Amino acid sequence: MTAERRPLSRTALAWMMVGEWRAHPGRVATAALAIAIGVALGFAVHLINGSAQNELAQAVRTVNADADLQVHSSTPLGFDEGLYPSLARAPGIAAASPVVELRARFGVGPSQSLEGGGLTLLGIDPLRAAAVTPTLLGRGAVRAAEGAGGFVPESVFDPRAIALSPAALAASGRKVGETVTLTAAGRTVTFGVAGVLSQASSEQQIAVIDIATAQWLFGSLGRLQRIDLKFAPGADPQAVQAALRARLPADAQIVTAQSEARRGDNLTKAYRVNLEMLALMALLTGGFLVYSAQSLSVARRRPQFALLRVLGLERRGLLAQVFVEGALVGGVGAVLGLALGLGVAVGTLKFLGGDLGGGYFRGTTPDLVITPLPALIFFVLGLAAALIGSLLPAMEAARAQPGIALKDIGDRNDPDARPAAWWGVGLLAAGTLAAFLPAIGGLPLFGYLSIGLMLAGGVAAMPWLARVLLSPLRGPARRVLVLDLAIQRLWGAPAQAAVALCGIVASTSLMVAMAVMVASLRGSVDDWLNDILPSDLLFRVESGGFDPALRAKLAAAPGVDAVLFQKTLPVRLSPDMPPLILLVRPVDRDQPADKLPMIGAVAQAPAGVTPVWLSEPAARLYGRKVGERMILPLGGGSSQVFIGGIWRDYARQAGAIAMDGADYTRLTGDDLRTEASLDLAPGVTPAQATRTLRALLPAPLAAQVQFFETRQMRALALRLFDSSFALTYALEAIAIVVGLAGVAATFSAQTLARTKEFGMLRHVGVLRRQVMAMLAAEGALLGAVGVIAGLGLGLAMSQVLIHVVNPQSFHWTMETRLPLGLFASLAVALVAAGAGTAVLAGRRALSGDAVRAVREDW
């Protein structure tokens, strides 16, 4: 008998599913859209990151050519070229090629951006490079130039000849055979373009000249920045590296393809993982909206499910029915999300670049790299989120007793029973404990687990919390009929109230958490900018610098009240990590807070030991503390320095080390400075000071110096901040839209499911307008409860983001700032959305005759 009914049951199930979706397409569409948004964001971030990493790897291979091993200098100052013959004669090395590597740019005047040019100038020995890095020779260059009718090199050693990568040639605006002007190390030289490096990365700007020319014309005599090495046949790479390390000075280190890959990965790992985690948080929110939609659907169709059970459908059949519905919603959402994510990735790569506006790969636009496995993974994640969201509603549908459910369409709980809070409190407690666990592999995985547990705990506690928040209103509300009816309804049906609230709380709390985190970081950055940019005018030169005599002349210029000269240069402490920035400026070892935004206690360096001050990221990345000593590779040797304190720095995520200028010059012999900040005398404008100072500069240097007003620098820094968090802002906006859509769909579905209840109220004498007012009150109360719960939970989650996720990811701290205007707008929007959608849905539910609404119960 059961077997004969199964075909009928399947047909009925399919009919019920299609009919439900027809009746409430908005609710289904909202759930699918929430899944689609989470999948789209995660998939887009993954595609962008993969494309950027692929482009970065290609760029590294282009600059490093095809050497088996490299020795790099720890700073741009380079190391003594006497190391070259020592390494060339080392066991296991078949050939060695010395290289001068400089940062350069095209043209004579100052660059048009603060980042400067993106051109890498390499000086090579063609005879040595032929055996180690032949791709840097630009084969075919001479023949190409001869047919161009312009510059023709005398030989591959011609000091005027230069070979450019395709990207560099395009950036120069020249053709093979024409001349091009380069500026590097404070010097400007004109070369003839002899050919193109055909095997270079499409985005990498590289220029190659003869090594003797590079050393002579750009002031690098006796210095090298790297040595490319080729292994001898049969050599053991590990043994060779161990032997080479014994020959290296302190300012040189071995770099392999693997260490370069790790360095590139470490550069953006935290940024990438955090964006992907935020995307998964959006997907989790989508799962809660699916739960809300499925719970409402199950509650509305409980009598239909009960009838199917009476007709012979087994429990697992009902369980499968709800799961199939959830899987279809998740599948549609996941497919839509993959397509949307692909479009977002293409647009983001075009307009923001491969770093999502983060500033890591400026000047590059990576090609989109798509592989099927990530697409499959994100499809499965979207499907899993929907199925997990359908789990509890499916179990509830399967557990229902058919005889009772045929007549019961309300809340299954006893109105006098108090909802349990232990489940939600337990999850919240577990989330709080997870926030105190350390990072794993430099990533705040437990921090995000904490947020997920808090989100689940907040939703699980909603039946209990709703009653707690409504309790104070029960007494006063009895004086107003519609308000009393609304509160009694919510009090007597806590499970349905919780279903309506779960989507609101999930989306609201996530949005609040991100909004507080971004507002806190932006406010802290703004305060920090005021601390480090207190002057009126800044100027800098990209290469070369200001010697002591020129600095004294500029400091005594009319209209200059005070001036601070400094210099920044990268320093590699580890081949696996991005270089730190050495900040050279006057710092009083007794009062470092006068020049640096210090955090916490400071320590006095012992006599005879050079003090340095580490930025927050540097201290966290390298595990250093105040009072410790460390080795700093400067001046061709190992300099032991003392960590005198930690200072706040939001500009350099890879870390920075501040050192007094006098100590730096003593250790390195370098007395040039490249940047300055000025306090102007009263009544002197920045434009007047700029003209005066430029007139005092030597002509070659004056052509390269850039002047900036500090207010422009602050504005630029905040624009870069906003660009870096562009995707986060988009995620906030999406969370708001999805949350409000979820509110509308949830309230609408619940109201339409209560047609019989409204009919009964009309029979006992409640007026239509009173029912409408009751619905408006219910919607407003639910919105208010959702706002309170969402704000509270979001604030708790924001503290995890601020004090756990950010320090463990980006290694900086901040003070909490609350965007009160956003909170007020959100509260008004949610309350209005709840009341408005409840009233609109109520008009539809009350459109029929009251007798028809309840006659099937008689």
C-alpha positions in Angstrom: 0.0 0.0 0.0 2.8 2.4 0.9 4.7 1.5 -2.3 1.6 2.4 -4.4 1.4 5.8 -2.7 5.0 6.8 -3.3 4.5 8.0 -6.9 1.6 10.2 -5.6 3.7 11.5 -2.8 6.6 12.4 -5.1 4.2 14.3 -7.3 2.6 16.0 -4.3 6.0 16.9 -3.0 7.1 18.5 -6.3 3.7 20.3 -6.6 4.1 21.6 -3.0 7.6 22.9 -3.7 6.7 24.6 -6.9 3.5 26.0 -5.3 5.4 27.4 -2.3 8.0 29.1 -4.5 5.2 30.6 -6.7 3.4 31.9 -3.6 6.6 33.4 -2.0 9.2 34.1 -4.7 10.6 37.0 -2.8 11.6 34.8 0.2 13.3 32.2 -2.0 15.0 34.8 -4.1 16.4 36.6 -1.0 17.8 33.3 0.3 19.3 32.4 -3.0 20.7 35.9 -3.4 22.3 35.8 0.0 24.1 32.5 -0.9 25.1 34.0 -4.3 26.6 37.1 -2.7 28.7 35.0 -0.3 29.9 32.7 -3.1 30.5 35.6 -5.4 32.7 37.5 -2.9 34.7 34.5 -2.0 35.2 33.3 -5.6 36.0 36.8 -6.8 38.6 37.4 -4.0 40.1 33.9 -4.8 40.4 34.7 -8.5 41.9 38.1 -8.0 44.4 36.8 -5.5 45.4 33.9 -7.7 45.8 36.1 -10.7 47.9 38.6 -8.7 50.1 35.9 -7.2 50.6 34.5 -10.7 51.6 37.9 -12.0 53.9 38.4 -9.0 55.6 35.1 -9.7 56.0 35.9 -13.3 57.5 39.3 -12.4 60.0 37.6 -10.0 61.0 35.1 -12.6 61.6 37.9 -15.1 63.8 40.0 -12.8 65.6 36.9 -11.5 65.8 35.4 -15.0 66.7 31.7 -14.9 69.5 31.6 -12.3 69.6 28.5 -10.0 70.4 30.6 -7.0 71.0 34.3 -6.1 72.8 36.3 -3.5 71.0 39.6 -2.8 72.2 42.6 -0.8 70.2 43.3 2.4 69.8 47.0 1.4 69.9 49.0 -1.8 73.4 50.2 -0.8 74.7 46.8 -2.0 77.7 44.7 -0.9 81.3 44.8 -1.9 82.0 43.4 -5.4 84.9 41.4 -4.0 82.3 38.8 -3.0 81.8 38.0 -6.7 85.1 36.1 -7.3 84.7 34.4 -4.0 81.3 32.9 -4.9 82.4 32.2 -8.5 85.1 29.9 -7.2 82.9 28.2 -4.6 82.5 24.4 -4.9 79.3 23.4 -6.8 79.1 26.7 -8.8 79.6 26.4 -12.5 79.1 30.1 -13.3 78.4 33.4 -11.6 77.0 36.7 -13.0 77.3 40.0 -11.1 74.4 42.3 -11.3 73.8 46.0 -10.4 70.1 46.4 -9.6 68.7 49.9 -9.2 65.3 51.6 -9.0 64.9 53.9 -11.9 62.3 55.8 -14.0 62.0 57.4 -17.4 62.4 61.2 -17.8 64.1 64.0 -16.0 61.5 65.8 -13.9 59.8 64.5 -10.7 57.4 61.5 -11.1 53.7 62.2 -11.0 53.0 60.0 -8.0 54.2 59.4 -4.5 55.1 55.8 -5.4 57.6 56.9 -8.0 58.5 54.8 -11.0 58.2 51.1 -11.3 61.3 50.5 -13.5 64.0 48.0 -12.5 67.4 48.9 -14.0 69.8 45.9 -14.2 73.5 46.2 -15.0 74.9 42.9 -16.3 78.1 41.4 -17.7 76.9 40.0 -21.0 79.6 37.3 -21.1 78.8 36.1 -17.6 75.0 36.5 -18.1 75.1 34.4 -21.2 76.0 31.3 -19.1 73.7 32.1 -16.1 70.8 34.4 -17.2 70.7 34.4 -21.0 67.1 35.8 -21.1 68.5 39.1 -19.9 70.7 39.6 -23.0 67.8 40.7 -25.2 68.7 38.4 -28.2 67.9 39.9 -31.5 68.2 43.4 -30.2 71.1 44.5 -32.4 69.4 43.3 -35.5 66.1 45.0 -34.6 68.0 48.2 -34.0 69.9 48.1 -37.2 66.7 48.2 -39.2 65.2 51.0 -37.3 67.2 53.8 -38.9 68.1 55.3 -35.5 70.4 54.3 -32.8 72.7 51.4 -33.8 74.9 49.9 -30.9 78.5 49.4 -31.7 78.5 46.0 -29.8 76.8 44.3 -26.9 79.1 46.3 -24.6 78.1 49.7 -26.0 77.6 51.9 -22.9 74.8 53.7 -24.7 72.8 50.6 -25.4 69.8 49.6 -23.4 67.3 46.7 -23.8 63.8 47.1 -22.4 61.0 44.7 -21.6 57.8 45.2 -23.6 56.1 47.0 -20.6 59.1 49.3 -20.2 59.2 50.1 -23.9 55.5 51.0 -23.8 55.9 53.1 -20.7 58.9 55.0 -22.3 56.8 56.0 -25.3 59.8 55.1 -27.5 60.6 52.6 -30.2 63.6 50.4 -30.8 66.4 52.6 -32.3 65.3 55.7 -30.5 66.8 57.3 -27.4 65.4 57.2 -23.9 66.3 59.1 -20.8 66.6 57.3 -17.4 67.0 58.7 -13.9 68.5 56.6 -11.1 70.6 57.2 -8.0 70.1 60.9 -8.5 71.6 60.9 -12.0 70.1 61.2 -15.4 71.5 59.5 -18.5 70.4 59.1 -22.1 70.5 55.7 -23.8 69.7 54.2 -27.2 67.0 51.5 -27.2 68.8 48.5 -28.7 66.1 45.9 -28.4 63.4 44.2 -26.4 63.5 41.5 -23.7 61.0 39.2 -25.4 60.7 36.8 -22.5 59.9 39.4 -19.8 56.5 39.4 -18.0 53.9 41.4 -19.8 53.6 43.8 -16.8 57.1 44.0 -15.5 59.2 47.1 -16.5 62.8 46.1 -16.8 65.8 47.9 -18.4 69.2 46.1 -19.0 72.5 47.9 -19.6 76.2 46.9 -19.3 77.4 46.5 -15.7 80.4 48.8 -16.1 78.1 51.5 -17.4 75.7 51.0 -14.4 78.5 51.3 -11.9 80.2 54.2 -13.5 77.3 56.4 -14.5 75.0 55.7 -11.5 77.6 55.9 -8.7 77.8 52.2 -7.8 81.6 51.7 -8.2 82.7 48.7 -6.2 79.2 47.7 -5.2 76.8 45.0 -6.4 73.2 44.4 -5.5 73.1 40.7 -6.4 75.0 37.8 -7.9 73.2 35.2 -10.1 74.6 31.7 -9.7 74.4 28.5 -11.8 75.0 25.1 -10.2 77.6 22.7 -11.5 76.2 19.4 -13.0 75.5 17.0 -10.2 75.9 19.5 -7.4 73.8 19.2 -4.2 71.8 22.5 -3.9 71.5 22.2 -0.1 75.3 21.5 0.3 76.1 24.4 -2.0 73.9 26.8 -0.1 75.4 25.8 3.2 78.9 26.4 1.8 78.0 29.7 0.3 76.5 31.0 3.6 79.9 30.7 5.2 81.3 33.1 2.6 78.6 35.7 2.8 79.0 39.0 4.7 76.2 40.3 7.0 74.8 42.5 4.3 74.2 39.7 1.8 71.8 36.7 1.9 70.9 33.7 -0.3 67.6 33.9 -2.2 66.0 31.0 -3.9 63.0 30.7 -6.1 61.2 29.1 -3.1 62.1 31.9 -0.7 61.0 34.5 -3.3 57.7 32.7 -3.6 57.3 32.7 0.1 58.2 36.3 0.3 55.5 37.2 -2.3 53.0 35.1 -0.4 53.8 36.6 2.9 53.5 40.1 1.4 49.7 39.7 0.9 48.8 36.5 2.9 47.0 38.3 5.7 45.2 40.7 3.3 44.0 37.8 1.1 42.9 35.5 3.9 41.0 38.3 5.7 39.1 39.2 2.6 38.2 35.5 1.9 37.2 35.1 5.6 34.9 38.1 5.4 33.4 36.7 2.2 32.8 33.4 4.0 31.1 35.4 6.8 28.8 36.8 4.2 28.1 33.2 3.1 27.4 32.2 6.7 24.9 35.0 6.8 23.3 33.6 3.7 23.0 30.3 5.5 21.1 32.0 8.3 18.7 33.6 5.8 18.2 30.1 4.2 17.4 28.8 7.7 14.9 31.6 8.2 13.2 31.0 4.8 13.0 27.3 5.3 11.7 27.5 8.9 8.9 29.8 7.7 8.1 27.5 4.9 8.0 24.5 7.1 5.8 26.3 9.7 3.4 27.5 7.0 3.1 24.0 5.4 3.0 22.0 8.6 -0.6 20.8 7.9 0.3 19.9 4.4 3.3 17.8 5.6 1.0 16.2 8.2 -1.5 15.2 5.5 1.3 13.6 3.5 2.4 11.7 6.6 -1.1 10.4 7.1 -1.1 9.3 3.4 2.0 7.2 4.1 5.0 9.4 3.5 7.8 8.4 5.8 9.8 10.8 8.0 12.9 10.5 5.9 10.8 11.5 2.9 9.8 14.8 4.6 13.5 15.3 5.6 14.6 14.7 2.0 11.8 17.1 0.8 13.1 20.1 2.8 16.8 19.2 2.0 16.0 19.1 -1.7 14.4 22.5 -1.5 17.4 23.9 0.4 19.8 22.2 -2.1 17.9 23.8 -5.1 18.1 27.2 -3.4 21.7 26.8 -2.6 22.6 25.4 -6.0 20.9 28.2 -7.9 22.5 30.7 -5.5 26.0 29.1 -5.9 25.8 29.1 -9.7 24.6 32.7 -9.8 27.4 33.5 -7.3 30.1 31.9 -9.5 28.9 34.0 -12.5 28.7 37.1 -10.4 32.1 36.5 -8.8 33.7 36.1 -12.2 32.3 39.4 -13.3 33.4 41.1 -10.1 36.9 39.7 -10.5 37.2 41.0 -14.1 36.0 44.4 -13.1 38.2 44.6 -9.9 41.3 43.6 -11.8 40.5 46.3 -14.3 39.7 49.2 -12.0 41.5 48.3 -8.7 44.3 46.0 -9.8 45.4 42.7 -8.4 45.8 43.9 -4.8 42.1 45.0 -4.5 43.3 48.5 -3.9 45.7 47.4 -1.2 48.7 49.0 -2.7 50.9 45.8 -3.0 51.2 45.5 -6.8 50.8 49.1 -8.1 51.2 49.5 -11.8 50.2 46.0 -12.7 46.9 44.6 -14.1 47.2 40.8 -13.9 45.5 38.5 -16.4 42.6 36.6 -14.9 43.5 33.0 -14.1 40.6 30.5 -13.8 40.9 26.9 -12.7 37.9 24.5 -12.2 38.8 23.3 -8.7 38.2 26.6 -6.9 34.9 27.0 -8.7 33.8 23.6 -7.6 34.9 24.3 -4.0 32.9 27.5 -3.8 29.9 25.8 -5.4 30.1 23.2 -2.7 30.5 25.8 0.0 27.3 27.6 -1.2 25.4 24.3 -1.4 26.7 23.3 2.1 25.6 26.7 3.6 22.1 26.2 2.2 21.9 22.5 3.4 23.1 23.4 6.9 20.5 26.2 7.0 17.9 23.6 6.0 18.9 21.1 8.6 16.9 22.3 11.6 13.7 23.0 9.7 14.0 19.6 8.0 14.3 17.9 11.4 11.4 19.9 12.8 9.2 18.8 9.8 10.1 15.2 10.3 9.5 15.2 14.0 6.0 16.7 13.8 3.1 14.4 14.9 0.7 14.2 11.9 -2.5 14.3 13.9 -1.6 17.4 15.9 0.1 19.2 13.0 -3.1 18.9 10.9 -4.7 21.5 13.1 -1.7 23.3 14.6 -0.1 26.0 12.6 1.2 28.1 15.4 4.2 27.9 17.6 4.8 24.4 18.9 6.1 25.7 22.2 4.0 26.2 25.3 3.6 30.0 25.7 4.2 29.6 29.4 7.5 27.6 28.9 10.6 29.7 29.2 13.0 29.3 26.2 16.3 27.8 27.2 19.3 30.1 27.0 22.1 27.6 27.7 22.7 26.6 24.1 23.2 30.2 22.9 25.2 31.2 26.0 27.4 28.2 25.6 28.2 29.1 22.0 28.9 32.7 23.0 31.2 31.5 25.8 33.1 29.2 23.4 33.4 32.1 20.9 34.8 34.3 23.7 37.4 31.7 24.7 38.4 31.1 21.0 39.3 34.8 20.8 42.1 34.3 23.3 43.8 31.6 21.3 47.0 32.4 19.3 47.3 32.8 15.5 48.1 29.7 13.4 50.7 30.3 10.8 50.4 34.0 11.2 46.7 33.9 10.5 43.8 34.6 12.9 41.9 31.4 12.3 40.7 31.2 15.9 39.6 34.8 15.7 37.3 34.0 12.8 36.1 30.8 14.6 35.3 33.1 17.5 33.2 35.3 15.3 31.4 32.3 13.8 30.6 30.9 17.2 29.4 34.3 18.5 27.2 34.6 15.5 25.7 31.2 16.0 25.3 31.8 19.7 23.5 35.1 19.2 21.0 33.5 16.9 20.5 30.5 19.1 19.8 32.8 22.1 17.1 34.8 20.3 14.0 33.1 21.7 15.2 33.8 25.2 16.5 37.2 24.4 13.3 38.3 22.7 11.3 37.5 25.8 13.8 39.2 28.0 13.6 42.4 25.9 9.8 42.2 25.7 9.2 41.5 29.4 9.3 45.2 30.5 6.6 46.1 28.0 4.0 43.5 28.9 2.5 45.5 31.8 2.3 48.9 30.2 1.2 47.5 26.9 -2.1 46.2 28.4 -3.5 49.7 28.2 -3.3 49.7 24.4 -5.2 46.9 22.7 -3.1 46.6 19.5 0.2 46.9 21.4 -1.0 44.3 23.9 -2.0 41.9 21.1 1.4 42.4 19.3 3.4 41.7 22.5 1.3 38.7 23.5 1.7 37.3 20.0 5.5 37.6 20.1 5.6 36.3 23.7 3.4 33.3 22.9 5.3 32.3 19.7 9.0 32.8 20.6 10.2 30.2 18.0 8.6 32.1 15.2 9.9 35.4 16.5 13.4 33.8 16.6 13.1 32.6 13.0 12.2 36.1 11.9 15.1 37.6 13.9 17.9 35.2 13.0 18.4 36.6 9.5 18.1 40.2 10.8 20.6 39.5 13.6 23.1 37.7 11.4 23.2 40.3 8.7 23.0 43.3 11.1 25.7 42.0 13.5 28.1 41.3 10.6 27.6 44.7 9.1 28.0 46.4 12.5 31.2 44.5 13.3 32.8 45.5 10.0 31.6 49.1 10.3 33.0 49.5 13.8 36.3 47.9 12.7 36.7 50.1 9.6 35.6 53.2 11.5 38.1 52.4 14.3 41.0 51.9 11.9 40.2 54.9 9.8 39.9 57.1 12.9 43.2 55.7 14.3 44.9 56.3 10.9 43.6 59.9 10.8 45.0 60.6 14.3 48.3 58.9 13.4 48.6 61.0 10.3 48.2 64.1 12.4 51.0 62.9 14.7 53.5 62.0 11.9 52.6 64.8 9.5 52.4 67.9 11.8 54.5 70.1 9.4 53.3 72.5 6.7 55.3 71.3 3.7 57.1 68.1 2.6 59.5 67.6 -0.2 61.4 64.5 -1.4 63.7 63.3 -4.2 63.4 59.7 -5.5 67.1 59.2 -6.1 70.3 60.9 -5.0 69.7 63.1 -2.0 70.6 66.2 0.0 74.1 66.4 1.4 74.9 68.1 4.7 75.9 71.4 3.1 72.7 71.6 1.1 70.6 70.6 4.1 72.1 73.5 6.1 71.4 75.9 3.2 67.8 74.8 3.0 67.3 75.0 6.7 68.5 78.6 6.7 66.2 79.6 3.8 63.9 82.6 4.3 60.4 81.5 5.5 61.6 78.2 7.0 61.0 78.0 10.7 62.1 74.4 11.2 63.1 71.5 9.0 63.5 67.7 9.6 65.5 65.6 7.1 65.1 61.9 6.8 65.6 58.9 4.5 63.9 55.6 3.9 65.4 52.5 2.4 64.4 48.8 2.4 66.3 46.3 4.6 66.0 42.5 4.2 66.3 40.7 7.5 65.0 37.4 6.0 64.8 36.1 2.5 61.3 34.7 3.2 59.9 38.0 4.4 59.2 41.3 2.6 61.9 43.9 3.4 61.4 46.2 6.3 61.7 50.0 5.9 64.6 51.7 7.6 63.5 55.1 8.6 66.5 57.4 9.1 65.7 60.6 10.9 66.8 62.6 14.0 65.5 60.8 17.1 66.5 61.7 20.6 67.4 58.5 22.4 66.2 60.0 25.7 62.9 61.3 24.3 62.0 59.3 21.2 58.3 60.2 21.6 59.2 63.7 20.4 59.7 62.4 16.8 57.8 59.0 16.9 54.3 58.0 18.0 55.5 55.6 20.7 53.4 52.9 22.3 54.1 51.6 25.8 57.3 51.9 27.7 60.7 52.8 26.3 64.2 51.6 27.4 67.6 53.3 27.4 70.3 51.7 25.3 73.5 50.8 27.1 76.5 52.9 26.4 78.2 52.1 23.1 75.1 50.3 21.7 73.1 51.9 18.9 69.4 52.2 19.7 66.6 51.6 17.2 62.8 51.8 17.6 60.6 49.2 15.9 57.2 49.7 14.5 54.3 47.6 15.8 54.3 45.3 12.7 58.1 44.8 12.8 58.0 43.9 16.5 55.1 41.4 16.0 56.5 39.9 12.7 59.9 39.2 14.1 58.9 38.5 17.7 61.0 41.3 19.2 60.4 43.1 22.5 61.7 46.4 24.1 65.1 45.9 25.7 66.3 43.1 23.4 69.2 43.3 21.0 69.1 42.4 17.3 71.5 42.3 14.3 71.0 44.9 11.6 72.9 44.3 8.3 74.3 47.8 7.6 77.6 49.2 6.4 79.1 45.9 5.1 79.0 44.2 8.5 76.8 43.1 11.4 75.6 46.0 13.6 74.2 45.0 17.0 71.4 47.4 17.9 69.2 47.8 21.0 65.4 48.0 20.7 64.5 51.1 22.6 60.7 51.1 22.1 57.8 50.3 19.8 56.0 53.0 17.7 52.7 53.0 15.9 52.9 52.8 12.1 50.0 52.1 9.7 51.9 52.8 6.5 54.2 49.8 6.4 52.6 46.5 7.0 55.9 44.6 6.5 57.4 46.6 9.4 59.8 49.5 9.9 62.9 50.4 12.0 63.6 53.9 13.0 67.2 55.0 13.6 68.8 58.3 14.5 70.4 59.9 11.4 73.8 60.3 13.1 74.0 56.6 14.0 73.0 55.6 10.4 75.7 57.8 8.9 78.3 56.5 11.4 77.5 52.8 10.5 77.1 53.2 6.7 79.0 56.3 5.7 75.9 57.5 3.8 75.2 61.1 4.7 72.5 61.8 2.0 68.9 62.4 2.9 66.0 62.1 0.5 63.0 63.6 2.3 62.2 66.6 4.5 59.3 68.1 6.4 59.2 71.9 7.1 57.4 74.2 9.5 56.9 77.5 7.8 57.3 80.9 9.4 54.1 82.8 10.1 52.6 84.4 7.0 54.6 82.2 4.5 52.5 80.1 2.2 53.5 76.7 0.9 53.7 78.1 -2.6 56.1 80.8 -1.6 58.3 78.4 0.3 58.3 76.0 -2.6 59.6 78.7 -5.0 62.2 79.7 -2.5 63.5 76.2 -1.8 63.5 75.2 -5.5 65.6 78.2 -6.3 68.3 77.1 -3.8 68.6 73.6 -5.2 71.2 72.6 -7.8 69.6 72.4 -11.2 69.8 68.6 -11.7 68.3 68.0 -8.2 65.7 70.8 -8.6 64.3 69.0 -11.6 63.6 65.8 -9.5 62.3 67.2 -6.2 58.6 66.9 -5.4 56.8 69.2 -3.0 53.6 68.3 -1.2 51.4 70.1 1.3 50.8 67.9 4.3 47.1 68.3 4.0 47.4 66.8 0.5 49.4 63.9 2.0 46.8 63.3 4.6 44.0 63.4 2.0 46.0 61.0 -0.2 46.6 58.6 2.6 42.9 58.5 3.5 42.0 58.0 -0.2 44.5 55.0 -0.3 42.9 53.7 2.9 39.4 53.9 1.4 40.7 52.2 -1.8 42.3 49.4 0.3 38.9 48.8 2.1 36.8 49.3 -1.1 35.7 45.6 -1.0 35.0 45.9 2.8 32.8 48.9 2.1 31.0 47.0 -0.6 30.5 44.0 1.7 28.9 46.4 4.3 26.5 47.8 1.7 25.6 44.3 0.6 25.0 43.2 4.2 22.7 46.1 4.7 20.7 45.4 1.5 20.5 41.7 2.1 19.5 42.2 5.7 16.7 44.6 4.8 15.6 42.2 2.0 15.6 39.4 4.5 13.6 41.5 6.9 11.0 42.2 4.2 10.8 38.6 3.1 10.6 37.2 6.6 7.9 39.5 7.9 5.9 39.1 4.7 6.0 35.3 4.9 5.1 35.2 8.5 2.2 37.6 8.1 0.8 35.7 5.1 1.0 32.5 7.0 -1.3 33.9 9.7 -4.4 34.4 7.6 -6.6 32.2 9.8 -5.4 34.0 13.0 -6.4 37.3 11.5 -9.8 35.9 10.5 -10.4 34.7 14.1 -9.5 38.1 15.4 -12.0 39.7 13.1 -14.7 37.2 14.2 -14.2 38.2 17.9 -14.6 41.9 17.1 -11.1 43.3 16.4 -11.4 45.9 13.7 -9.4 45.7 10.4 -7.4 48.8 11.2 -6.6 47.4 14.7 -5.2 44.3 13.1 -3.1 46.4 10.8 -1.9 48.5 13.7 -1.1 45.3 15.6 1.0 44.0 12.7 2.8 47.3 12.4 3.6 47.1 16.2 4.8 43.5 15.8 7.1 44.4 12.9 8.4 47.5 14.7 9.1 45.5 17.9 10.8 42.7 16.0 12.9 45.3 14.2 13.8 46.9 17.5 14.7 43.6 19.1 16.8 42.8 16.0 18.6 46.1 16.2 19.4 45.7 19.9 20.6 42.1 19.4 22.4 42.9 16.2 24.2 45.9 17.7 25.2 44.1 20.8 26.4 41.0 19.0 28.1 43.2 16.3 29.9 45.2 18.9 31.2 42.1 20.5 32.3 40.7 17.2 34.0 44.0 16.3 36.2 43.7 19.4 37.4 40.4 18.1 38.2 42.0 14.7 39.9 45.0 16.4 41.9 43.3 19.2 42.4 39.8 17.7 42.1 39.6 13.9 43.8 42.9 13.0 46.8 42.5 15.4 47.3 38.9 14.3 46.8 39.6 10.6 48.3 43.1 10.1 50.2 43.5 13.3 48.8 46.8 14.4 46.4 47.9 17.1 43.8 50.6 17.2 41.2 52.3 19.5 37.5 51.5 19.1 35.5 54.2 17.3 31.7 53.8 17.1 29.9 55.1 13.9 26.9 56.3 15.8 25.3 57.9 12.8 25.3 54.5 11.0 23.8 52.9 14.1 21.0 55.4 14.2 20.3 55.0 10.5 20.3 51.2 10.8 17.9 51.3 13.7 15.4 53.5 11.9 15.7 51.4 8.7 15.2 48.1 10.4 12.2 49.3 12.5 10.6 51.0 9.5 11.3 47.9 7.3 9.7 45.6 9.9 6.6 47.7 10.4 6.2 48.6 6.7 6.5 45.0 5.3 4.3 43.7 8.0 1.6 46.2 7.1 1.9 45.5 3.4 1.7 41.8 3.8 -1.2 42.2 6.3 -3.2 44.1 3.7 -2.9 41.1 1.4 -3.7 38.6 4.2 -6.8 40.6 5.3 -8.1 41.1 1.7 -10.3 38.0 1.9 -13.5 37.5 3.9 -12.9 36.7 7.6 -15.3 33.7 7.5 -13.5 32.0 4.6 -10.2 32.4 6.5 -11.4 30.2 9.4 -14.2 28.1 8.0 -12.0 25.0 7.4 -11.5 24.9 11.2 -15.2 24.4 11.8 
